[in-house]
Amino acid sequence: MSTKRVLGITIFGAILIIAAISVMLLSSFVGRDSDPVRLPVASAPTDGPNGEEPDALDRVEINRDTIQAVVSTLSRPESFSREVTIEIFWEGGQALNEISVSVRGDMTSIRILPAIGPERRIIVTPEKEYIWYEGDKNPFIRNVDSSGNGYRAADEYQMLLTFEDILMLNSTDIFDAGYIEIDGEVSVYAVYYSRALGHLRVYYISLELGLIIAAVEHDKNGALIYRMTAHETIVGNVDLTAFILPDGTDLLISA
């Protein structure tokens, strides 16, 4: 058998595996419809030819070719709180982390309750990261990395797949995209293949919230290795004490 034919069979087999995994992941959620999602128009509204104001929403068909444009229109709430469950799987075991998140402006407070070990606290500001464990009197303080992206640092501490990374993907790596209704909330999903790791990732992003609300990742053998689930998001209601350091410093006041 020629080398080209063997390569062709190998690639075709890989595509079938990825397609099977994608179908399995998407079938775990219900309520997917076929009508296009109504998304905000980025440009300022102008009067129509008859003097009528245009519809404030524009219908956009969400697919692998348009998902990056859709994600680029989304923005996170200025202030919100929510609970997130992160599950990590490996052969013969798994770990579960319950995470409480409070966001106020450009600050993020994170409380991590692991399955084993003490509670961990983290506060991320645009310039600094404050880290301590339950019982500590003073936090460890360090600068946010050179990128200056506090949101990315906060996502990493939450063990989240940062959905804005979709914007930096090669469009050919996006396997599928569309929209789906989860618990009555219209969201978009994106399925993409990581060339570096050989993993398949699926993001579910709320159109209303501009937040990732679920994600899964499978390794190159199709085994589930990561699952993220966000619980109810409360917009505008944040526990202000979440931004107080163990030494009593209130970062909201001192900022």
Secondary structure, DSSP 8 states (H G I E B T S, - for coil): --HHHHHHHHHHHHHHHHHHHHHHHHTTS----SS-EEEE-SS-----TTS----SEEEE--STTTHHHHHTT----SEEEEEEEEEEEETTEEEEEEEEEEEETTEEEEEEEESSS--EEEEE-SSEEEEEETT-SS-EEEE--TT--HHHHHHHHTT---GGGGGGS-GGGEEEEEEEEETTEEEEEEEEE-TTT--EEEEEEETTT-SEEEEEEE-TTS-EEEEEEEEEEEET---GGGGB-TTS-BHHHH-
